């Protein structure tokens, strides 16, 4: 039986489109939740149950999401997994992606099979998730070349976070691959940023700060970090806030810097909170920009629903 807490993690809409830098094991997330549930979820669950019994595969998938969330029904991870499997077996590709998520921890090898089925059927989010499994060697032997091809494929198909994940993989491989890998990294991050993933914008900013794949340029970094911060990337806000406090690449603005740090702290960025609490530390001596583990993509970089 899958723990309820694990199931809820599938349905959390993000580490919310932001890359989690905590270093926890990679966990690809599902496409959606039961977004079309009406004002009476109990009635909706009953209707979906009736439709599912009539072999409506999409109804089975949506009902499974409701059981996973506990919306209109009591939370039942085992029932949710069974329904995802039922819909997947009938050919519902998004359900295969959900089913794989349910299996990712207890049976990663079967999860890989489910992702492969959905990916082969043309469901590009599953291709991204399969790429992450191959990258990390979960349920399958690590294969960075194949992982990169899958992530690039999903990126080109319009899955924004796949672009960010592809950039993260490029960064991992750039140590041996040199300038070409860094150019690929930047290109993937730019695709992800333009497609709406603020984490990708942040990663470009960090690359400019560190001179990875491009010449160092704090002023250029600030532009990309601003793009990351404004949608909702707390790390981007924190880094930009410190730059404002220091006048690094941007005009020094202590008030704006503190506001950005507060925004990041409110979004649960512990490093930003620590900086704000440092009563004995001058505001313009907040330490080097880019510390706090944000410059190098962690193992779960880019994991989020589409």
ROVEX-417216 format. One record per residue: x negated, y, z of N, C-alpha, C, O in turn; residue in one letter. Coordinates in steps of 0.1 Angstrom, whole numbers. Example, Ala and Ser with C-alpha at 12.3 -4.5 7.8 and 13.67 -1.06 7.14 Angstrom:
! ROVEX-417216
  neast  nnorth    nup  caeast  canorth   caup  ceast  cnorth    cup  oeast  onorth    oup  lumnu
   -132     -57     78    -123      -45     78   -132     -33     78   -142     -33     85      a
   -128     -22     71    -137      -11     71   -129       0     79   -134      11     80      s
//
This chain:
! ROVEX-417216
  neast  nnorth    nup  caeast  canorth   caup  ceast  cnorth    cup  oeast  onorth    oup  lumnu
     -8     -12      0       0        0      0     -9      12      0    -19      13      7      x
     -5      22     -8     -13       34     -9     -9      44      2      3      46      4      x
    -19      49     10     -15       59     20     -8      71     15    -11      76      4      x
      2      75     23      10       87     18      1      99     16      4     106      6      x
     -9     101     24     -17      113     22    -24     112      9    -26     123      3      x
    -28     100      5     -35       99     -8    -26     103    -20    -30     109    -29      x
    -13      98    -19      -4      101    -29     -1     116    -30      0     121    -41      x
      0     123    -19       2      137    -19     -9     144    -26     -7     154    -33      x
    -21     139    -25     -32      145    -31    -31     145    -47    -36     154    -53      x
    -24     135    -52     -23      134    -67    -15     146    -71    -17     152    -82      x
     -5     150    -63       5      160    -67      2     174    -63     10     183    -66      x
     -9     176    -56     -13      190    -52    -17     197    -65    -27     193    -71      x
    -11     208    -68     -15      215    -80    -27     223    -77    -26     236    -79      x
    -37     219    -73     -50      224    -74    -58     228    -62    -58     238    -56      x
    -63     219    -60     -75      225    -57    -73     236    -66    -83     242    -71      x
    -62     239    -69     -54      246    -77    -61     253    -88    -64     265    -88      x
    -64     245    -97     -71      250   -109    -85     255   -106    -91     261   -114      x
    -89     255    -93    -102      259    -90   -110     247    -87   -105     237    -81      x
   -123     248    -90    -132      236    -87   -134     236    -72   -137     246    -66      x
   -132     224    -67    -135      221    -53   -150     219    -51   -155     209    -57      x
   -156     227    -43    -171      225    -41   -174     218    -28   -185     219    -23      x
   -165     210    -23    -167      204    -10   -175     191    -11   -181     187     -1      x
   -177     185    -23    -185      173    -25   -177     161    -22   -183     150    -21      x
   -164     161    -21    -156      149    -19   -156     141    -32   -158     147    -42      x
   -153     128    -31    -153      120    -43   -143     125    -54   -132     131    -50      x
   -147     124    -66    -138      129    -77   -125     122    -77   -124     110    -75      x
   -114     130    -79    -101      124    -80    -93     132    -90    -88     142    -87      x
    -92     126   -102     -84      133   -112    -69     134   -108    -64     125   -101      x
    -63     145   -111     -49      147   -106    -39     146   -118    -43     146   -130      x
    -26     145   -114     -16      142   -124    -12     155   -132    -16     166   -129      x
     -4     152   -142       0      163   -151     10     172   -144      9     184   -146      x
     20     167   -137      30      176   -132     37     170   -119     33     159   -115      x
     46     177   -114      54      173   -103     69     173   -109     71     175   -120      x
     78     170   -100      92      169   -105     98     183   -106    107     188    -99      x
     92     191   -116      95      205   -117    109     208   -121    114     219   -120      x
    117     198   -127     130      201   -131    141     196   -121    153     196   -124      x
    136     194   -109     146      190    -98    155     202    -96    150     213    -93      x
    168     200    -96     178      210    -94    180     214    -80    172     210    -71      x
    190     222    -77     193      226    -63    197     215    -54    196     217    -42      x
    201     204    -59     204      192    -50    195     180    -54    199     172    -63      x
    183     180    -48     174      169    -52    179     155    -49    175     145    -56      x
    188     154    -39     193      140    -36    202     136    -47    201     124    -52      x
    210     145    -53     218      141    -64    210     138    -76    212     129    -84      x
    199     146    -78     190      144    -89    183     131    -88    182     124    -99      x
    179     127    -76     172      114    -75    182     103    -78    178      93    -84      x
    195     104    -74     204       94    -78    207      93    -92    208      82    -98      x
    207     104    -99     209      104   -114    197      98   -121    199      90   -130      x
    185     101   -116     173       95   -122    172      80   -120    168      73   -128      x
    177      76   -108     176       62   -105    186      54   -114    182      43   -119      x
    197      60   -117     207       54   -126    201      53   -140    202      43   -147      x
    195      64   -144     189       65   -158    177      55   -159    176      49   -169      x
    169      54   -149     158       45   -149    163      30   -150    157      22   -157      x
    174      27   -143     179       14   -144    184      11   -158    185      -1   -162      x
    187      21   -165     192       20   -179    180      20   -189    182      23   -201      x
    168      19   -184     156       18   -192    151      31   -198    144      32   -208      x
    155      42   -191     150       55   -195    136      57   -188    135      60   -176      x
    125      55   -195     112       55   -190    108      68   -183    101      69   -173      x
    112      79   -190     108       92   -184    116      95   -171    110     101   -162      x
    128      90   -170     135       91   -157    128      83   -147    127      87   -135      x
    123      71   -150     115       63   -140    103      71   -136    100      71   -124      x
     96      78   -145      84       85   -141     88      97   -132     81      99   -122      x
     98     104   -135     102      116   -127    107     111   -113    104     117   -103      x
    114     100   -113     118       94   -100    106      90    -92    106      92    -80      x
     96      85    -98      84       81    -91     77      93    -85     72      92    -74      x
     77     104    -92      71      116    -87     79     121    -74     73     125    -64      x
     92     119    -75     100      123    -63     97     114    -51     97     119    -40      x
     95     101    -54      92       92    -42     78      96    -37     75      95    -25      x
     69      99    -46      55      103    -41     55     116    -33     48     117    -23      x
     64     125    -37      65      138    -30     74     138    -18     73     146     -9      x
     84     128    -18      94      128     -8    104     139    -11    110     145     -1      x
    107     141    -23     117      151    -27    130     144    -31    131     137    -40      x
    141     147    -22     154      140    -24    154     126    -20    165     120    -20      x
    143     120    -16     142      107    -11    132     106      0    123     115      1      x
    132      95      7     121       94     17    108      90     10    108      83      0      x
     97      96     14      84       93      7     81      78      7     83      71     18      x
     78      73     -4      76       58     -5     65      56    -16     68      54    -28      x
     52      57    -12      41       56    -22     42      42    -29     39      42    -41      x
     45      32    -23      46       19    -29     56      19    -40     54      14    -51      x
     68      24    -37      79       25    -47     74      34    -59     77      31    -70      x
     68      45    -55      63       54    -66     54      47    -75     55      49    -87      x
     44      40    -70      34       33    -78     41      23    -87     37      21    -99      x
     51      15    -81      58        5    -89     65      12   -101     66       6   -112      x
     71      23    -98      79       30   -109     69      36   -120     73      35   -132      x
     58      41   -115      48       46   -125     44      34   -134     42      35   -146      x
     41      23   -128      37       11   -135     48       6   -145     45       3   -156      x
     60       7   -140      72        2   -149     72      11   -161     74       7   -173      x
     71      25   -159      72       34   -170     60      33   -179     62      33   -192      x
     49      30   -174      37       29   -182     37      16   -190     34      17   -202      x
     42       5   -184      43       -7   -192     52      -6   -204     51     -13   -214      x
     62       3   -203      71        6   -214     66      15   -224     73      17   -234      x
     55      21   -221      49       30   -231     49      45   -228     45      53   -237      x
     53      49   -216      53       63   -212     39      66   -208     34      63   -197      x
     32      74   -216      17       77   -214     15      85   -202      5      83   -195      x
     23      96   -199      20      104   -187     22      95   -174     15      97   -165      x
     31      85   -175      32       76   -163     20      67   -162     16      64   -150      x
     13      64   -173       1       56   -172    -10      65   -164    -18      59   -157      x
    -10      78   -167     -19       86   -161    -16      87   -145    -26      86   -137      x
     -4      88   -142       0       88   -128     -3      74   -121     -9      74   -110      x
     -1      64   -128      -3       50   -123    -18      49   -120    -22      43   -110      x
    -26      54   -129     -41       53   -127    -45      61   -115    -54      57   -108      x
    -39      72   -113     -42       80   -101    -39      73    -88    -46      73    -78      x
    -28      65    -88     -24       57    -77    -34      46    -74    -36      42    -63      x
    -41      41    -85     -50       30    -83    -64      35    -82    -73      27    -79      x
    -67      48    -83     -81       53    -84    -89      48    -72   -101      45    -73      x
    -83      48    -60     -91       45    -48    -90      30    -45   -101      24    -43      x
    -78      24    -45     -78        9    -41    -83       0    -52    -88     -11    -49      x
    -82       4    -65     -85       -5    -76    -90       3    -88    -83       4    -98      x
   -102      10    -87    -106       18    -98   -108      12   -111   -106      18   -121      x
   -111      -1   -111    -112       -8   -124    -99      -8   -132    -98      -6   -144      x
    -88     -11   -124     -74      -11   -131    -71       4   -134    -64       6   -144      x
    -75      13   -126     -73       27   -130    -79      31   -143    -73      37   -151      x
    -91      26   -145     -98       29   -158    -90      23   -169    -89      29   -180      x
    -85      11   -168     -77        5   -178    -65      13   -182    -61      15   -193      x
    -58      18   -171     -46       26   -173    -49      39   -180    -42      44   -189      x
    -60      46   -176     -65       58   -183    -68      55   -197    -64      63   -206      x
    -75      44   -200     -78       40   -213    -66      39   -222    -66      43   -234      x
    -56      32   -217     -43       30   -225    -37      43   -228    -33      46   -240      x
    -36      52   -218     -30       65   -221    -38      74   -231    -33      80   -239      x
    -51      73   -229     -60       81   -238    -60      76   -252    -58      83   -261      x
    -60      62   -253     -59       57   -267    -46      60   -273    -45      61   -286      x
    -35      62   -265     -22       66   -271    -21      81   -274    -11      85   -280      x
    -31      88   -271     -31      103   -275    -29     112   -263    -27     124   -266      x
    -28     107   -251     -26      116   -240    -39     121   -235    -46     115   -227      x
    -42     134   -239     -56      139   -237    -59     142   -222    -71     141   -219      x
    -50     144   -214     -53      146   -199    -59     133   -194    -68     133   -186      x
    -54     122   -198     -59      109   -194    -74     107   -200    -82     101   -193      x
    -76     112   -212     -90      111   -217    -99     119   -208   -111     114   -205      x
    -95     130   -203    -104      138   -194   -106     130   -181   -117     129   -176      x
    -95     124   -175     -97      117   -163   -105     104   -165   -113     101   -156      x
   -104      98   -176    -113       87   -179   -127      91   -180   -136      84   -176      x
   -129     103   -186    -143      108   -187   -149     110   -174   -161     108   -172      x
   -141     115   -164    -146      117   -150   -150     103   -144   -160     102   -136      x
   -142      93   -146    -145       80   -141   -158      75   -146   -166      69   -139      x
   -160      77   -159    -172       72   -166   -184      81   -161   -195      75   -159      x
   -182      93   -159    -193      102   -154   -197      97   -140   -209      97   -137      x
   -188      94   -132    -191       90   -118   -193      75   -116   -197      71   -105      x
   -191      67   -126    -193       53   -125   -183      46   -115   -187      38   -107      x
   -170      50   -116    -160       45   -107   -151      35   -115   -144      40   -124      x
   -152      23   -111    -144       13   -118   -150       9   -131   -144       0   -139      x
   -161      14   -135    -168       11   -148   -182      16   -146   -185      25   -138      x
   -191      10   -154    -205       14   -154   -206      29   -158   -200      33   -168      x
   -215      37   -152    -217       51   -156   -221      51   -171   -229      44   -175      x
   -215      61   -178    -219       63   -192   -217      77   -195   -206      82   -199      x
   -227      85   -193    -227      100   -195   -224     104   -209   -217     114   -212      x
   -229      96   -219    -227       99   -233   -212      97   -236   -206     106   -242      x
   -206      86   -233    -192       84   -235   -183      94   -227   -173      99   -232      x
   -187      96   -215    -180      106   -207   -180     120   -213   -169     126   -214      x
   -191     124   -218    -192      137   -225   -183     138   -237   -177     148   -240      x
   -183     127   -245    -175      127   -257   -160     128   -254   -153     135   -261      x
   -156     121   -243    -142      121   -239   -138     135   -234   -127     140   -237      x
   -147     141   -226    -144      154   -220   -143     165   -231   -135     174   -231      x
   -152     164   -241    -152      173   -252   -140     171   -261   -134     181   -265      x
   -136     159   -262    -123      156   -270   -111     162   -263   -103     169   -270      x
   -110     161   -250     -99      166   -243    -99     181   -243    -89     188   -244      x
   -111     187   -242    -113      201   -242   -108     207   -255   -100     217   -256      x
   -112     201   -266    -108      206   -280    -93     204   -282    -87     211   -290      x
    -87     195   -275     -73      192   -276    -65     201   -267    -52     201   -268      x
    -71     210   -260     -64      220   -252    -62     218   -238    -52     223   -232      x
    -70     209   -232     -70      207   -217    -80     216   -211    -92     212   -211      x
    -77     227   -205     -87      237   -201    -97     231   -191   -109     233   -192      x
    -92     223   -181    -102      218   -171   -111     208   -177   -122     205   -171      x
   -108     202   -188    -117      193   -195   -129     200   -200   -140     195   -200      x
   -127     213   -204    -138      221   -209   -147     224   -197   -159     223   -199      x
   -142     227   -186    -150      230   -174   -157     217   -170   -169     218   -166      x
   -150     206   -170    -157      193   -166   -168     190   -176   -179     185   -172      x
   -166     193   -189    -176      191   -199   -188     200   -196   -200     195   -198      x
   -186     212   -193    -196      221   -189   -204     216   -177   -217     217   -177      x
   -197     211   -167    -204      206   -155   -213     194   -159   -224     193   -154      x
   -208     185   -168    -216      174   -172   -228     179   -181   -239     174   -179      x
   -226     189   -189    -238      195   -196   -248     200   -187   -260     198   -189      x
   -244     206   -176    -253      212   -166   -261     200   -159   -273     202   -157      x
   -254     189   -157    -261      178   -151   -272     172   -160   -283     168   -156      x
   -269     172   -173    -278      166   -183   -288     176   -188   -298     172   -195      x
   -286     189   -185    -295      199   -190   -309     198   -185   -319     203   -191      x
   -311     192   -173    -324      191   -167   -334     183   -177   -345     187   -178      x
   -328     173   -184    -337      166   -193   -334     170   -208   -343     168   -216      x
   -322     176   -210    -319      180   -224   -323     193   -228   -323     196   -240      x
   -328     202   -219    -333      215   -223   -323     225   -228   -311     224   -224      x
   -327     233   -237    -320      245   -241   -307     241   -248   -296     248   -246      x
   -307     230   -256    -295      226   -263   -283     223   -253   -272     227   -255      x
   -286     216   -243    -276      212   -233   -271     225   -226   -259     226   -223      x
   -280     234   -223    -275      247   -217   -266     254   -226   -256     260   -222      x
   -269     255   -239    -260      261   -248   -246     254   -249   -236     261   -250      x
   -246     241   -248    -234      234   -248   -226     237   -235   -214     238   -235      x
   -233     238   -224    -227      241   -211   -220     254   -212   -208     255   -208      x
   -227     264   -217    -221      278   -218   -209     278   -227   -199     284   -224      x
   -210     271   -238    -199      270   -248   -187     264   -242   -175     269   -243      x
   -189     253   -234    -177      246   -228   -171     255   -217   -159     256   -216      x
   -180     261   -209    -174      270   -199   -166     281   -205   -156     285   -199      x
   -171     287   -216    -164      298   -222   -150     293   -227   -141     301   -226      x
   -150     281   -233    -137      276   -238   -128     274   -226   -116     278   -227      x
   -133     269   -215    -124      267   -203   -119     280   -197   -108     282   -194      x
   -128     290   -197    -124      303   -192   -114     310   -201   -104     315   -196      x
   -116     310   -214    -107      316   -223    -93     308   -223    -83     314   -225      x
    -93     295   -219     -81      288   -219    -74     289   -206    -62     284   -204      x
    -80     296   -196     -72      299   -184    -78     293   -171    -71     293   -161      x
    -89     286   -171     -95      280   -159   -104     290   -153   -115     292   -158      x
   -101     296   -141    -110      306   -135   -123     300   -131   -133     307   -130      x
   -123     287   -127    -136      281   -123   -146     282   -134   -158     284   -131      x
   -142     280   -146    -151      281   -157   -157     295   -159   -169     296   -161      x
   -149     305   -156    -153      319   -157   -164     321   -146   -174     327   -148      x
   -161     315   -134    -171      316   -123   -184     310   -126   -195     315   -123      x
   -184     298   -133    -196      291   -136   -204     299   -146   -217     298   -145      x
   -198     306   -155    -206      314   -164   -212     325   -156   -224     328   -159      x
   -205     331   -147    -211      342   -139   -223     337   -131   -233     344   -131      x
   -222     325   -126    -233      320   -118   -245     317   -127   -257     319   -124      x
   -242     312   -140    -253      309   -149   -260     322   -152   -272     322   -154      x
   -253     333   -154    -260      346   -156   -268     350   -144   -279     356   -145      x
   -263     348   -132    -271      351   -120   -283     343   -119   -294     349   -115      x
   -283     331   -123    -294      322   -121   -303     321   -134   -314     315   -133      x
   -298     326   -145    -306      325   -157   -306     311   -163   -316     307   -168      x
   -295     304   -161    -294      290   -167   -287     291   -180   -275     294   -181      x
   -295     288   -191    -289      288   -204   -288     302   -210   -283     304   -222      x
   -293     312   -203    -292      326   -208   -301     335   -199   -305     330   -188      x
   -304     346   -204    -312      355   -196   -304     360   -184   -292     362   -184      x
   -312     362   -172    -305      367   -160   -299     381   -163   -305     389   -169      x
   -287     382   -158    -280      395   -160   -269     397   -149   -258     392   -152      x
   -272     403   -138    -262      405   -128   -250     412   -133   -239     410   -129      x
   -252     422   -141    -241      430   -146   -232     421   -155   -220     423   -154      x
   -237     412   -163    -229      403   -171   -222     393   -161   -211     390   -163      x
   -229     389   -151    -224      380   -141   -211     386   -135   -201     379   -133      x
   -212     398   -132    -201      405   -125   -188     405   -133   -177     403   -128      x
   -190     406   -147    -178      406   -156   -171     393   -155   -159     392   -154      x
   -179     382   -155    -173      369   -155   -167     365   -141   -157     359   -140      x
   -174     370   -131    -169      367   -117   -156     375   -115   -147     370   -108      x
   -155     387   -121    -142      394   -120   -131     386   -126   -120     386   -121      x
   -134     380   -138    -124      372   -145   -120     360   -137   -109     355   -137      x
   -130     355   -129    -127      343   -121   -119     347   -108   -109     340   -105      x
   -122     358   -102    -116      362    -90   -101     367    -92    -93     363    -84      x
    -99     374   -103     -85      380   -104    -74     369   -105    -64     371    -99      x
    -76     358   -112     -65      348   -112    -64     342    -98    -53     341    -93      x
    -75     337    -93     -74      331    -79    -85     321    -77    -83     310    -73      x
    -98     325    -79    -109      317    -75   -116     323    -64   -123     333    -65      x
   -115     318    -52    -121      324    -40   -136     325    -40   -142     335    -35      x
   -143     315    -46    -157      316    -47   -162     327    -56   -171     334    -52      x
   -155     329    -67    -158      340    -76   -156     353    -68   -164     363    -70      x
   -145     354    -60    -143      367    -53   -154     369    -43   -158     380    -41      x
   -158     358    -36    -168      360    -26   -181     364    -32   -188     373    -27      x
   -185     358    -43    -198      362    -50   -198     376    -55   -207     384    -53      x
   -186     380    -61    -185      393    -66   -185     403    -54   -190     414    -55      x
   -178     399    -43    -178      408    -31   -192     411    -26   -195     422    -22      x
   -200     401    -25    -214      402    -20   -222     411    -30   -230     420    -25      x
   -220     410    -43    -226      418    -52   -222     433    -50   -230     442    -52      x
   -209     435    -48    -205      449    -45   -211     455    -32   -215     466    -32      x
   -212     446    -22    -219      451    -10   -233     455    -12   -238     464     -6      x
   -240     447    -20    -254      449    -23   -257     459    -34   -268     464    -35      x
   -247     462    -42    -250      470    -54   -258     462    -64   -267     468    -71      x
   -256     449    -65    -264      440    -74   -257     439    -87   -247     431    -88      x
   -261     446    -97    -255      445   -110   -243     453   -112   -237     454   -123      x
   -238     459   -101    -226      468   -101   -228     479    -92   -237     478    -83      x
   -221     490    -93    -222      501    -84   -218     496    -70   -209     488    -68      x
   -226     500    -60    -224      496    -46   -210     501    -41   -208     513    -42      x
   -202     493    -36    -189      497    -31   -185     488    -19   -180     477    -21      x
   -189     493     -7    -187      485      5   -172     481      7   -169     470     11      x
   -163     491      5    -149      488      8   -144     478     -2   -137     468      3      x
   -147     479    -14    -142      469    -24   -149     455    -21   -142     445    -22      x
   -161     455    -17    -168      443    -14   -161     436     -2   -159     423     -3      x
   -158     443      8    -151      437     19   -137     432     16   -133     422     21      x
   -130     439      7    -117      435      3   -118     422     -5   -109     413     -3      x
   -128     420    -13    -130      408    -21   -133     396    -11   -129     385    -13      x
   -142     399     -1    -145      388      8   -133     384     16   -131     373     19      x
   -125     394     20    -112      391     27   -103     383     19    -96     373     24      x
   -102     386      6     -94      378     -3    -99     364     -4    -91     354     -4      x
   -112     362     -5    -117      349     -5   -115     341      8   -112     329      8      x
   -117     348     19    -115      342     32   -100     338     34    -98     327     39      x
    -91     346     29     -77      343     30    -74     330     22    -64     323     25      x
    -82     328     12     -80      316      3    -88     304      9    -91     294      1      x
    -93     305     21     -99      294     28   -114     292     24   -119     280     24      x
   -120     302     19    -135      301     16   -142     304     29   -143     315     33      x
   -148     293     35    -154      295     48   -166     304     48   -168     311     57      x
   -174     304     37    -186      312     36   -182     327     36   -188     335     42      x
   -171     330     29    -166      344     29   -162     348     43   -164     359     48      x
   -155     339     50    -151      342     64   -163     344     73   -163     353     82      x
   -173     336     71    -185      337     80   -191     351     78   -196     357     87      x
   -192     355     65    -198      368     62   -190     380     69   -196     389     74      x
   -177     378     68    -169      389     74   -170     389     90   -169     400     96      x
   -173     378     96    -174      377    110   -188     381    115   -190     382    127      x
   -197     383    106    -211      385    110   -213     399    116   -218     408    109      x
   -209     401    128    -209      415    134   -222     421    135   -224     433    133      x
   -233     413    136    -246      418    138   -254     419    125   -266     422    125      x
   -247     415    114    -254      415    101   -249     427     93   -236     428     90      x
   -258     436     88    -253      447     80   -245     442     68   -249     432     62      x
   -235     449     64    -226      445     53   -234     444     40   -230     436     31      x
   -245     452     38    -252      451     26   -264     442     26   -272     442     17      x
   -264     433     36    -275      423     38   -269     410     40   -272     403     49      x
   -259     406     31    -251      394     34   -257     382     28   -251     371     28      x
   -270     382     25    -277      370     20   -276     369      5   -269     377     -2      x
   -283     360      0    -284      358    -15   -271     355    -21   -264     346    -17      x
   -268     361    -32    -256      358    -40   -258     344    -46   -268     341    -51      x
   -247     336    -44    -248      323    -51   -250     312    -41   -251     300    -45      x
   -252     315    -28    -254      304    -18   -241     299    -15   -231     304    -20      x
   -240     289     -6    -227      283     -3   -224     271    -11   -212     267    -11      x
   -233     267    -20    -231      254    -27   -222     256    -40   -216     247    -44      x
   -222     268    -45    -213      270    -57   -220     270    -70   -213     268    -80      x
   -233     270    -70    -240      272    -83   -241     258    -91   -240     258   -103      x
   -242     248    -84    -244      235    -90   -230     227    -89   -226     225    -78      x
   -224     223   -100    -211      216    -99   -212     204    -90   -221     196    -92      x
   -202     202    -81    -202      191    -73   -196     179    -80   -192     180    -92      x
   -195     167    -73    -190      155    -80   -176     156    -84   -171     148    -93      x
   -168     165    -77    -154      166    -81   -151     179    -89   -140     183    -90      x
   -162     184    -95    -160      197   -103   -150     195   -114   -150     185   -122      x
   -140     204   -114    -131      204   -126   -119     196   -124   -112     193   -133      x
   -116     191   -112    -105      181   -110    -92     189   -107    -91     195    -96      x
    -83     188   -116     -71      195   -113    -61     191   -124    -65     186   -135      x
    -48     193   -121     -38      190   -131    -38     200   -143    -44     211   -141      x
    -33     196   -154     -32      205   -165    -22     216   -162    -20     224   -171      x
//
